[in-house]
């Protein structure tokens, strides 16, 4: 009873009971079934205790959220908030400009950067070297991992997988960038072993795959050294190119924790406690203070782009490189033809843009933007949804214009959504960043808009969000040219 009060319920305890059963063969073969039944009941009770005990602890706590970020649970997809507890089996998603930092229960840290999908596959942590296991999956995007107690104490119990590679650790702080065809791994401290997933390196295993693996140690961040694994090439290769390193693919959030090593310790020593110190921010970075002289949208004096006359119906070419869908938790209600995020992912289409209802992207984005000229687009398709206390209403995309000025690295857009017996108009102005993404300026917009332009400058996609009196509009617009 004393043991029960202490909450014994580990797989180690269960294995001892089954070992006892095997050793007492003569006892189990007695004519009376009662002892067997009692032992069986005891094992079942302990097994139940193990399940309850394993399901209770959280894998980690969200310590920072910035921009669009969501978690997929059994109940569906919901926006993430600071302080949220995460468990094994859950998946984190970030949109353009979205960041999530998680302090793991074993003292480790995970930082998920924009346009990423990160899955907590396994997180068994009870402080028991024999049974603790951690496995993550970076399905898309960029993430940084600083190993905690599990990876520090038992390196064969930690693994991070991508669609093409397995990353094992040697007490490590590392960054991974991946898509379905290629993964890149850089090391800030410690070392990693990177191998291609395959017959000699199973995705459901733990620890490093030593067969065909490549060991990479830490190097100065400016060095740009990383290991690359690509589909069709079973041999990882060492690359030195700062321009294509994981940190260049998605730069860290300004408050991403800094990992350091305590004085007097060696990273090569197998320790009982992690000596990596995470300098986590106590609170999220405050938003920039608003300019008192600049009124907010909707107030008198706001300088919004001039209202254009009604857009006449014209023939617009639907671009073939743009795509969109709904999050699986929203479902197909109201549109049986719509694709879900899981279907897009299965087809190799990344969620480059996202809001609460929609994901969207382009087969190939314009990342090398021209320095002069402009591109003008008209709305060619998409969808909207009005979320209100009385229910959700699907809206059709009406007229819309999108003008991009490459000289000024700026854009202006207007779009309308129709349904529910009303028309919902949105307008925004903003900037194009160095990665080719559009971001609206709140001081010059009545809506939150993010977007991207196609590689040939003849297509674009935007997501939009605006609050109205009867609900909140979430939309996605596909843009083409005449």
C-alpha positions as CSV (number, residue, x, y, z in Angstrom):
1,X,0.0,0.0,0.0
2,X,2.9,2.3,0.7
3,X,4.1,1.8,-2.9
4,X,0.6,2.4,-4.2
5,X,0.5,5.7,-2.4
6,X,3.7,6.8,-4.0
7,X,2.1,6.3,-7.4
8,X,4.1,3.3,-8.7
9,X,2.8,2.6,-12.2
10,X,5.8,2.3,-14.5
11,X,6.4,-0.2,-17.2
12,X,9.4,-1.3,-15.1
13,X,7.1,-2.4,-12.3
14,X,4.8,-4.3,-14.7
15,X,7.7,-6.1,-16.2
16,X,8.8,-7.2,-12.7
17,X,5.3,-8.6,-12.1
18,X,5.4,-10.6,-15.3
19,X,8.9,-11.8,-14.5
20,X,7.6,-13.1,-11.2
21,X,4.8,-14.9,-13.0
22,X,7.2,-16.6,-15.3
23,X,9.5,-17.7,-12.4
24,X,6.6,-19.2,-10.4
25,X,5.6,-21.8,-13.0
26,X,4.8,-24.4,-10.4
27,X,2.6,-21.9,-8.6
28,X,0.7,-21.0,-11.8
29,X,0.1,-24.6,-12.7
30,X,-1.8,-25.3,-9.4
31,X,-5.2,-26.8,-9.8
32,X,-6.8,-23.8,-8.3
33,X,-7.2,-20.9,-10.7
34,X,-7.5,-18.3,-8.0
35,X,-3.8,-17.3,-7.6
36,X,-3.5,-16.9,-11.4
37,X,-6.6,-14.7,-11.4
38,X,-5.4,-12.6,-8.6
39,X,-2.0,-12.1,-10.3
40,X,-3.7,-11.3,-13.6
41,X,-5.9,-8.8,-11.9
42,X,-2.9,-7.2,-10.2
43,X,-1.1,-6.9,-13.6
44,X,-4.2,-5.4,-15.2
45,X,-4.5,-2.9,-12.4
46,X,-0.9,-1.9,-12.7
47,X,-1.2,-1.7,-16.5
48,X,-4.2,0.7,-16.0
49,X,-2.1,2.7,-13.6
50,X,0.7,2.9,-16.1
51,X,-1.8,4.2,-18.8
52,X,-3.3,6.8,-16.4
53,X,0.2,7.8,-15.2
54,X,1.6,8.2,-18.7
55,X,-1.3,10.2,-20.0
56,X,-1.4,12.7,-17.1
57,X,1.9,14.7,-17.5
58,X,2.2,17.3,-20.2
59,X,5.1,17.1,-22.6
60,X,5.8,20.8,-22.5
61,X,4.5,24.3,-21.9
62,X,4.2,27.1,-24.5
63,X,6.3,30.0,-23.4
64,X,6.0,32.2,-26.5
65,X,3.5,32.6,-29.3
66,X,3.9,35.2,-32.0
67,X,1.8,35.4,-35.2
68,X,-0.4,32.7,-36.6
69,X,0.1,29.4,-34.6
70,X,-2.2,26.5,-34.0
71,X,-2.3,23.1,-32.3
72,X,-4.0,20.0,-33.6
73,X,-5.6,17.9,-30.8
74,X,-8.3,15.3,-30.7
75,X,-10.9,18.1,-30.4
76,X,-9.6,19.8,-33.6
77,X,-7.3,22.7,-34.5
78,X,-7.2,25.6,-32.2
79,X,-5.1,28.8,-31.9
80,X,-2.1,28.5,-29.5
81,X,-1.7,30.7,-26.5
82,X,1.2,31.2,-24.1
83,X,0.9,28.9,-21.1
84,X,-0.8,26.1,-23.0
85,X,0.1,22.6,-22.0
86,X,1.1,20.2,-24.9
87,X,1.0,16.5,-24.9
88,X,2.4,13.7,-27.0
89,X,0.4,13.1,-30.2
90,X,-0.3,16.8,-30.8
91,X,0.9,18.8,-33.8
92,X,2.0,22.4,-33.9
93,X,1.4,24.6,-37.0
94,X,2.8,28.0,-37.8
95,X,1.8,30.4,-40.6
96,X,3.8,33.1,-42.2
97,X,5.3,35.2,-39.3
98,X,4.3,32.6,-36.7
99,X,6.6,31.4,-33.9
100,X,6.1,29.0,-31.1
101,X,8.6,28.3,-28.2
102,X,8.0,25.3,-25.9
103,X,9.7,24.5,-22.7
104,X,9.7,20.7,-22.5
105,X,9.0,18.7,-19.3
106,X,12.6,17.3,-19.3
107,X,14.1,20.8,-19.4
108,X,14.6,20.8,-23.2
109,X,13.4,23.4,-25.6
110,X,11.7,23.4,-29.0
111,X,11.4,26.6,-31.1
112,X,9.1,26.2,-34.2
113,X,9.6,28.9,-36.7
114,X,7.3,30.2,-39.5
115,X,5.5,28.0,-42.0
116,X,6.3,24.8,-40.1
117,X,4.5,21.7,-38.9
118,X,6.0,20.0,-35.8
119,X,4.6,16.8,-34.3
120,X,5.3,15.5,-30.7
121,X,5.4,11.9,-31.6
122,X,6.5,10.3,-28.3
123,X,7.3,12.0,-25.0
124,X,7.7,9.5,-22.1
125,X,9.5,11.2,-19.3
126,X,9.4,10.0,-15.7
127,X,13.1,10.6,-14.9
128,X,13.8,6.9,-15.5
129,X,16.8,6.2,-17.8
130,X,15.5,2.7,-18.6
131,X,12.1,3.9,-19.9
132,X,12.2,7.6,-20.9
133,X,11.8,8.2,-24.6
134,X,11.4,11.3,-26.8
135,X,10.7,11.4,-30.5
136,X,9.8,14.5,-32.6
137,X,8.7,14.9,-36.2
138,X,9.5,18.0,-38.2
139,X,7.2,17.4,-41.1
140,X,7.8,20.8,-42.8
141,X,9.5,24.0,-42.1
142,X,12.2,25.0,-39.6
143,X,12.6,24.1,-35.9
144,X,15.3,24.3,-33.3
145,X,15.7,21.7,-30.6
146,X,17.8,21.9,-27.4
147,X,17.9,18.4,-25.8
148,X,16.8,18.1,-22.2
149,X,17.1,15.4,-19.6
150,X,16.2,12.5,-21.9
151,X,18.7,13.3,-24.7
152,X,21.4,14.3,-22.2
153,X,21.2,11.2,-20.0
154,X,20.4,8.6,-22.7
155,X,21.2,9.7,-26.2
156,X,19.8,6.5,-27.6
157,X,16.3,7.5,-26.3
158,X,16.0,10.7,-28.4
159,X,15.3,11.2,-32.1
160,X,14.0,13.9,-34.4
161,X,12.7,12.7,-37.8
162,X,11.9,14.6,-41.0
163,X,10.2,13.2,-44.0
164,X,13.7,12.0,-45.3
165,X,16.1,12.0,-42.4
166,X,16.7,10.9,-38.8
167,X,18.7,13.1,-36.4
168,X,20.3,11.6,-33.3
169,X,22.0,13.7,-30.7
170,X,25.2,13.9,-28.6
171,X,23.9,16.4,-26.1
172,X,22.9,19.0,-28.6
173,X,21.4,22.3,-29.7
174,X,20.6,22.0,-33.4
175,X,18.4,23.5,-36.1
176,X,16.6,21.6,-38.9
177,X,15.0,22.9,-42.1
178,X,13.0,20.4,-44.2
179,X,10.4,19.8,-46.9
180,X,9.2,16.5,-48.4
181,X,12.3,16.1,-50.5
182,X,15.3,17.6,-48.6
183,X,16.4,18.2,-45.0
184,X,19.3,20.4,-43.7
185,X,20.7,20.1,-40.2
186,X,23.0,22.6,-38.5
187,X,24.5,22.4,-35.0
188,X,24.9,25.2,-32.5
189,X,26.5,23.1,-29.7
190,X,27.3,19.4,-29.2
191,X,27.0,17.1,-32.2
192,X,24.4,15.2,-34.2
193,X,24.3,12.1,-36.3
194,X,22.2,12.6,-39.5
195,X,21.1,9.6,-41.6
196,X,18.7,9.0,-44.4
197,X,15.5,7.2,-43.4
198,X,15.2,3.8,-45.1
199,X,15.6,0.1,-44.5
200,X,18.6,0.6,-42.3
201,X,17.1,3.5,-40.4
202,X,13.5,3.0,-39.3
203,X,11.3,6.1,-38.6
204,X,9.8,4.4,-35.5
205,X,13.2,3.8,-33.8
206,X,15.0,6.0,-31.3
207,X,18.6,7.3,-31.2
208,X,21.0,7.8,-34.0
209,X,21.2,5.7,-37.1
210,X,24.9,4.9,-37.3
211,X,24.7,2.9,-40.5
212,X,25.3,5.5,-43.2
213,X,25.1,8.4,-40.8
214,X,27.2,11.5,-40.8
215,X,28.5,13.1,-37.6
216,X,28.4,16.9,-37.5
217,X,29.8,19.0,-34.7
218,X,29.1,22.6,-33.8
219,X,30.6,25.4,-35.9
220,X,30.4,29.2,-35.7
221,X,27.0,30.4,-37.0
222,X,28.7,32.4,-39.7
223,X,30.4,29.3,-41.0
224,X,27.1,28.1,-42.6
225,X,28.0,24.4,-42.2
226,X,25.2,21.8,-42.3
227,X,24.4,18.3,-43.3
228,X,21.9,17.7,-46.2
229,X,19.9,14.6,-46.9
230,X,17.8,14.5,-50.1
231,X,15.4,12.0,-51.7
232,X,17.2,9.6,-54.0
233,X,20.5,10.1,-52.3
234,X,21.1,7.7,-49.4
235,X,24.4,9.4,-48.3
236,X,24.2,12.6,-46.2
237,X,26.6,15.2,-47.5
238,X,28.3,18.1,-45.7
239,X,27.6,21.6,-47.1
240,X,29.1,24.9,-46.2
241,X,26.9,27.7,-47.4
242,X,25.5,30.4,-45.1
243,X,23.0,31.5,-47.7
244,X,21.2,28.1,-47.6
245,X,21.7,27.2,-43.9
246,X,18.6,26.4,-41.8
247,X,18.9,29.7,-40.0
248,X,18.8,31.5,-43.3
249,X,15.7,29.6,-44.3
250,X,13.8,31.0,-41.4
251,X,15.5,33.4,-39.0
252,X,14.9,32.9,-35.3
253,X,12.5,35.0,-33.3
254,X,14.3,37.8,-31.4
255,X,13.3,36.1,-28.1
256,X,14.4,32.6,-29.1
257,X,16.2,31.3,-26.0
258,X,20.0,31.2,-26.0
259,X,21.7,28.0,-25.0
260,X,24.9,28.1,-23.1
261,X,27.0,25.5,-21.2
262,X,27.7,25.8,-17.5
263,X,31.3,26.5,-16.7
264,X,33.4,23.5,-15.7
265,X,31.4,21.0,-17.7
266,X,32.2,19.1,-20.9
267,X,29.6,18.4,-23.6
268,X,31.2,15.1,-24.3
269,X,30.4,13.9,-20.7
270,X,27.3,11.8,-20.2
271,X,25.6,13.6,-17.4
272,X,22.7,12.7,-15.1
273,X,21.4,16.3,-15.4
274,X,21.5,18.6,-18.5
275,X,24.1,21.3,-18.2
276,X,22.5,23.3,-21.0
277,X,21.0,26.5,-19.6
278,X,18.0,28.0,-21.5
279,X,17.7,31.7,-21.0
280,X,13.9,31.9,-21.5
281,X,12.1,35.2,-21.6
282,X,9.9,35.8,-18.6
283,X,7.2,37.5,-20.8
284,X,6.7,37.8,-24.5
285,X,8.2,40.8,-26.2
286,X,5.8,43.8,-25.9
287,X,4.1,45.0,-29.0
288,X,5.5,48.3,-30.3
289,X,3.7,51.3,-28.6
290,X,1.2,52.8,-31.0
291,X,1.8,56.3,-32.3
292,X,-0.6,58.6,-30.4
293,X,-0.8,60.8,-33.5
294,X,-1.9,57.9,-35.7
295,X,-5.6,57.0,-35.3
296,X,-6.5,53.3,-35.5
297,X,-8.5,51.9,-38.4
298,X,-12.2,52.8,-38.3
299,X,-11.6,56.1,-36.5
300,X,-11.9,59.6,-38.0
301,X,-8.8,60.7,-39.8
302,X,-7.5,57.3,-40.8
303,X,-5.7,57.5,-44.2
304,X,-6.9,54.4,-46.0
305,X,-6.2,53.8,-49.7
306,X,-8.7,55.7,-51.9
307,X,-11.9,53.7,-52.7
308,X,-11.9,52.6,-56.2
309,X,-15.0,52.4,-58.4
310,X,-16.8,49.1,-58.7
311,X,-14.8,46.5,-60.6
312,X,-16.6,45.5,-63.7
313,X,-16.8,41.8,-64.5
314,X,-13.9,40.6,-66.5
315,X,-12.4,37.3,-67.6
316,X,-9.6,36.3,-65.2
317,X,-7.3,33.4,-65.9
318,X,-7.3,31.1,-62.9
319,X,-3.7,30.4,-62.0
320,X,-2.7,26.8,-61.9
321,X,0.2,27.2,-59.3
322,X,-2.0,28.6,-56.5
323,X,-3.9,26.3,-54.0
324,X,-5.9,26.6,-50.9
325,X,-7.9,24.5,-48.4
326,X,-9.4,24.4,-45.0
327,X,-8.0,23.1,-41.8
328,X,-9.3,19.6,-41.1
329,X,-11.0,20.7,-38.0
330,X,-13.2,23.1,-40.0
331,X,-14.1,20.3,-42.4
332,X,-16.0,20.5,-45.7
333,X,-19.3,21.7,-44.5
334,X,-20.9,23.9,-47.2
335,X,-18.4,22.9,-49.9
336,X,-17.9,19.2,-50.7
337,X,-15.3,20.2,-53.3
338,X,-13.0,21.9,-50.9
339,X,-9.6,20.3,-50.0
340,X,-8.4,19.8,-46.5
341,X,-5.0,20.7,-45.1
342,X,-4.2,17.0,-44.7
343,X,-5.0,16.4,-48.4
344,X,-2.8,19.3,-49.5
345,X,0.0,18.0,-47.3
346,X,-0.3,14.5,-48.7
347,X,0.0,16.0,-52.2
348,X,3.2,17.8,-51.2
349,X,1.7,21.3,-51.0
350,X,3.0,23.4,-48.1
351,X,0.9,25.6,-45.9
352,X,2.7,28.8,-46.7
353,X,-0.1,31.1,-45.5
354,X,-2.7,30.4,-42.8
355,X,-5.5,31.9,-40.7
356,X,-8.0,30.2,-38.4
357,X,-10.0,28.6,-41.3
358,X,-7.8,28.4,-44.3
359,X,-4.3,27.3,-45.5
360,X,-2.9,28.4,-48.9
361,X,0.2,28.6,-51.0
362,X,1.9,28.6,-54.3
363,X,3.8,25.8,-56.1
364,X,6.7,28.2,-56.6
365,X,7.0,31.7,-55.1
366,X,8.7,34.8,-56.4
367,X,11.7,35.1,-54.0
368,X,13.9,37.0,-56.4
369,X,11.7,40.1,-56.8
370,X,12.3,42.7,-59.6
371,X,13.5,46.1,-58.4
372,X,11.2,48.1,-60.6
373,X,7.8,47.9,-62.2
374,X,4.5,46.6,-60.9
375,X,2.1,43.7,-61.1
376,X,-1.7,44.0,-61.1
377,X,-4.1,41.2,-60.3
378,X,-7.9,40.5,-60.2
379,X,-9.7,38.1,-57.9
380,X,-10.0,34.7,-59.6
381,X,-11.3,32.4,-56.8
382,X,-11.1,31.4,-53.2
383,X,-13.6,31.4,-50.4
384,X,-14.6,33.1,-47.2
385,X,-16.2,32.1,-43.9
386,X,-18.1,34.3,-41.4
387,X,-17.7,32.9,-37.9
388,X,-20.4,34.1,-35.5
389,X,-22.1,32.9,-32.3
390,X,-25.1,31.7,-34.4
391,X,-22.9,29.5,-36.7
392,X,-20.5,29.6,-39.6
393,X,-21.5,30.9,-43.0
394,X,-19.6,30.1,-46.2
395,X,-19.0,33.2,-48.4
396,X,-18.1,33.5,-52.1
397,X,-15.3,35.7,-53.3
398,X,-16.6,38.7,-55.2
399,X,-14.7,41.4,-57.0
400,X,-11.1,42.2,-55.9
401,X,-7.9,44.0,-57.0
402,X,-4.3,43.5,-55.9
403,X,-1.6,45.9,-57.0
404,X,2.1,45.3,-56.2
405,X,4.7,48.1,-56.6
406,X,8.2,46.6,-56.8
407,X,9.8,50.0,-56.7
408,X,8.4,50.8,-53.3
409,X,8.1,47.1,-52.1
410,X,4.5,47.8,-51.3
411,X,1.0,46.6,-52.2
412,X,-2.7,47.6,-52.1
413,X,-5.6,45.2,-52.2
414,X,-9.4,45.2,-51.9
415,X,-11.7,42.3,-52.0
416,X,-15.3,41.5,-51.2
417,X,-17.0,38.3,-49.9
418,X,-20.7,37.7,-50.5
419,X,-23.2,35.6,-48.7
420,X,-25.6,35.7,-45.7
421,X,-27.5,38.3,-47.6
422,X,-24.7,40.8,-47.4
423,X,-21.4,41.8,-48.9
424,X,-18.3,42.0,-46.7
425,X,-15.6,44.4,-48.0
426,X,-11.9,44.4,-47.0
427,X,-9.0,46.6,-47.9
428,X,-5.4,46.7,-46.9
429,X,-2.0,48.2,-47.8
430,X,1.4,46.9,-46.7
431,X,4.9,45.8,-47.6
432,X,6.6,42.9,-49.4
433,X,9.5,41.4,-47.3
434,X,12.7,40.0,-48.6
435,X,11.2,36.5,-48.9
436,X,8.4,37.7,-51.2
437,X,5.6,37.6,-48.6
438,X,3.0,40.4,-48.3
439,X,2.1,41.8,-44.9
440,X,-0.5,44.4,-44.3
441,X,0.2,47.6,-42.3
442,X,-2.5,47.9,-39.5
443,X,-2.3,51.7,-39.6
444,X,-3.3,51.7,-43.3
445,X,-5.7,48.7,-43.4
446,X,-9.1,47.7,-42.1
447,X,-8.1,44.0,-42.4
448,X,-5.2,41.6,-41.6
449,X,-3.8,40.4,-44.9
450,X,-0.8,38.1,-45.7
451,X,0.1,36.9,-49.1
452,X,2.6,35.7,-51.7
453,X,3.3,36.2,-55.4
454,X,3.9,33.4,-57.9
455,X,7.3,32.9,-59.5
456,X,6.3,34.2,-62.9
457,X,4.5,37.3,-61.4
458,X,1.2,36.3,-62.9
459,X,-0.4,34.7,-59.9
460,X,-0.8,35.5,-56.2
461,X,-2.7,34.2,-53.1
462,X,-3.7,36.1,-49.9
463,X,-5.4,35.3,-46.7
464,X,-7.6,37.9,-45.1
465,X,-9.2,38.5,-41.7
466,X,-11.6,41.2,-40.5
467,X,-14.1,41.6,-37.7
468,X,-17.6,42.8,-38.5
469,X,-20.6,43.4,-36.3
470,X,-22.2,40.1,-37.1
471,X,-19.0,38.0,-36.9
472,X,-15.4,37.5,-37.9
473,X,-14.5,37.1,-41.6
474,X,-11.7,34.7,-42.5
475,X,-11.0,34.4,-46.2
476,X,-8.6,33.2,-48.9
477,X,-8.3,34.8,-52.4
478,X,-6.6,33.5,-55.4
479,X,-5.4,36.2,-57.8
480,X,-4.9,36.0,-61.6
481,X,-4.4,38.3,-64.5
482,X,-6.7,39.0,-67.5
